[in-house]
Amino acid sequence: MIFSRFISIDNWKKWLWIIVRFTLIIGLSFVILFPILQKISTAVKHQNDLYSPIVVWIPQNFTLDNFINAIKIMDYWETLLNTFTLSATTTILTAISCAFAGYGFARLKFKGSNLLFAGVILTILVPPTTILIPIYLNLKDFNLMGIVPLFTGGKSINLLNTYWPFILTSLTANSLKAGLYIFIFRQFFRGVPKEVEEAAYIDGAGVGKTFIRIMLPNAVPAIVTTLLFSFVWQWNDSFYTTTYLTSSKVMSTQLSSLPYNLAIELSGGDASKADPFYLSMVQDTGILLAILPLIIIYLFVQRYFVESIERTGIVG
């Protein structure tokens, strides 16, 4: 009797945990999928369905006009190529620079290393808006501590509206979320046995050769994690992108100007005459087009992404 009672209590706890876990999964899935499903429903609606009281999710008049207008106004294919180029370039440079920095903090102890690493952690905690103005001014009048004017006739150069702000910050491990990537690499390299490096040193390898030939091949999980995070965050970034690039055709700038440009085209130059609800509909379609490449990429790399996250967490 007593034994069966304990079994029933254990079964009750087991089923309770299953129900709680199932409820949490359903809730999180709803939060993630609801905006995407809503945008898909909106993208295939006709303008007349906006004012139909019986249309909620399934439109009465299916149309692809929203996609056509969004692709045309955004100059989608050129914008897609530019965004991919920018994201891929910054992702590769960020992974390289953060791997060097993470290895240095993990293995190369020097005076003030702990203080510098505290500064890295601080970059994760401090909002980027707090240092936006000095960064913007430095990029607007870039002189590299007085070196650039020596080659430009005493004038500084303006790096805004170019890719150089992203390239320079990526090369110096100061790009978007770089502090987190340095932390990931540091934790991973700290988990690698020191005997591996000592064996390389005995064979005559230096620090650089050991890092490139021994440590990097073992850091594939951390590299994959950093590459995926960096690419997705750079693709979706609107804060730095709209600050540094105001005239270049990338997803963030094109999405922000999509309603206005569409209103100008539809109303013959007077944006105030355009239907704001229809402009919002086309903008939702543009957002769907912007995230579509990421969804396609995730379908192919989700297994590697989950494995890299798991292995990075275990080693770290």
N, C-alpha and C positions, 0 to 999 in steps of 0.2 A: 504493500500500500504506500508506504513512505517512499519507496524507490520510484514507483509509478508517478507519485505526486511530483517528485523532483524532475522526472522526465517531462511531465506536462508543463512545469514551470519553464524548463529549458526550451521546450518547443514554443511556448508562448513568447519568450524573449526573442527567439530566433525569428518567428513570424513578425513580431513587432519591428525588429530591425530591418527586415525585408521591406515592410510597408513604408517605414521612414525613408529608407534609401530610395525606394521606387518613387516616392513623393518628391524627394529632393531632385532626382534626375529629371522627372517630368517638369518640375518647376523651372529648373535651369534651362532645359531644352526649349521650353516655351519662351523664356526671356530672350534666348538667342535667336530662335527661328521666327518668332512673331514679326519682328521688323522686316525680315527678308521676305516672308510670305506676303506681308502687307504691300511691300513694294512691287512684288511680282504681280499681285492682283491689280494694283494701280497702273502698272506699266502697260497692261493690255486693255485698259478701259478706254472707251471713247469719251470725248469731252461731254457729250450729252448725259453720260451715266453719272456725272458729278451731281447733277440736279435731280436724279431719279430717286425717290424715297424708298424704292424696293431693292435698289442695288447696294449691297454691302461688300461682299467678297467676290462673287461671280458676276462679271459684267454682262449686260444684255447685248452689247455690241463690241465684239472683239476687234481690235485694231492694232497695227504695228506703227501707227503714225507717231506715237510718242517716242519709240526707238529711232525712227527716221529723223525726227526733229532734234533729238538729243545728240545723235551721231553727227548730224550736220553742223549744229551750233557749236558743239565741243571740238569739232575737227578731230573726231575720236581716234582714228587710227594713228595720226601723227602724235596726238597727245599720249596715246598708249605706248608708243615707241619711246618718246621722251621720258615718260615716267618710269618705264622699265629700265632704260639706260641709267637714269639717275639713281634709282633704287639699287640696281645691281652694282654700280660703281661704288657707292657709299657702303654697301654691305660688305663687299670684298675688302675694301680698305679698312673698314672698321674692324672686321674679324682679324686682319693681320696685326693692326696696331694694338688692339686689346689683348691679343694672344701674347705679344711681346711684353706688354705692361703686366698682365696677369702672371706670367712666368717670373718676371723680375720681382714682383711682390711676394711670390710663393717661395722662391729659391735663393734669390740674391739679396742677402741681408746687408744693409748699409745704414749709415747714420741718418736718422730721420725717416726711415722707410715706413715705420708705423704711423708717423704723423702724416706722411703723404697718402697712405692708404686711408686714413681717417678723412682726408680731403676727398678721396674718391667716393667714400660712402656718403659724404656730405652732398656730393653732386646728385645722388639718388634722392635724397630727402628734400633738398631745396628746390622749389619750383623754378622752372627756366625763365619765367617772366621777371624774376628779380635781377637777372643779369642781361636781359634783352637789350636795354638801351646802350650799355657800354659795348656789347658785341656788335650791335648795329653800327655805332659810330666808328668803331675800329675797322669794320669792313668797308664802310663808306669812304674813309680816308686811310686806306691801308698803307703803312710805311715800314712795317716789320722792324720796329725799334730804330728807325732812321736809315735802314739799309736800302730800301727801295728808292728813296729820292736821289741816292747817289747815281743811279742808273737811269733816272727819268728826268733829269734836269731840275732836281729839287722839288718835284711834285709827287704827291702821293697818288695812288690809283684807287679807283672805285670798283670793288668786287661785287657789288649788288647787281642783280639781274644776270648773274652768271652762275655756273656750277662750282666756281672756285670756293665759295664759303663751305659747301658740303664736302669738297675734296680736302680742303685744309683741316677742317674739324675732324674728318674721318682719319686722316693720316696721323693726327696728333692725339687720337683716342679721346676726342672731346665732342663727338657727334651725339646724335639723339640716343639717349639711354646707354651711353658708353660706360658709365659707372657700373651699371648692372652687368654688362658683358665682362668687364675687368674682374668683377667679383666672381662670376661664374668660372672664368679661367683660373683665377687664383685658387679657388676651392678645389678645382679639379686637379691642378698640378700639385697641390699640397697632399692629395690622396695618393699620388704615384710614389711607390717605394723609392727611397733615396739610393738603395743598392743599385737600381737601374742606372742612375747617373754616375755613381761611383765606378761602376764597371766600364762605362764609356770613358771616364777620365783616365782610368788605368790603361785603356787601349790607346790613349793619346789624343782623344777628342777634346776640343775646347768647349767653352760655354755655348758659343753659337752653333757649332756642329752638333752638340748634344741636343740643343733645343730643336734644331731642324730635323735631324735624323732619328732622334729617339723620342722626344717629348711630343712633338706635333703629331706623328702617326698614331700615338696612343690617345690623343686628345680629340679624336673624331667626334665623340658624342657632344663635347663642349662646342666644337666648331659648328656642327650641324645646328645645335640649339641657337647659337649666336647668329648664324646665317639666316635662319628662318625668322627669328624675332626681329632682327635688324631690317630685313627686307619688308616684312609686313608693316612694321612701325613707320618706316620711311615712306612706304607706299601710301599709308593712311594719314601721314602727317600733314596738317594744315597750318600749324603754328609757325614753324620755321620756314616752310615752303612759301607761304604767302608773304612772309617778311622779307626773305632774300630774293624771291622771284615774283615780280609783279607783272611782267609782260611775257614770260616764257609759257609755253603750252604744256603744262603738266596737270594732272588730275585735280589737285587742290584748287589751283587758280581758275581752271575751266569750270569746275563745279560751282564755285562762288559767283562767277559772272554769268552762268548759264541762264538764270531767270531774266536778268536785265537784257542780255543779248537777244534772247528769244522774244521778249516783249518789244524790242525795237524792230525786229524783223516782221512780227505779226501785225503790229499796229502802224507800220509805215513811218517809223521814226518817233512816234509819241508813245513812250512806255506806259504812261498813265492810263491809256485806253485798253490795255491788255487785261485779260481775265486773270486775276491773281491765283485763283484755284487751279486753273489749267497750267499756269507757270509752275506751281508747286508740284503738279502731277508730272510734268516733264522733268523737273529737277529730281524727283524720286526715281524716275527712269534713268537719269544720268548717274545717280548714286548706285543703282543696281548694275549699270554697265561698268562702273569703277571698281566694284568689289567682285565682279564676275571672274576676272583673272585670278584673284586670290583664292576663290572657291575652287577653281579648276586646279590650281597648284596644290591646294590642300588635299584634294582627292587622290593625288598621285604620291604625295610625300607624307601622309598622315602616319603611316607605320614607322617611318624613320624618325618623324618628329616625336612620337610617343616614346620610342625606344631611346632616343637621345636624351629626352627629359628624364626618363627613369634612370638611365646609367649615370647621367650627370649628378642626379640627386644622391645616388648610392655612393658614388666615389667621393663627392663633396662632403 
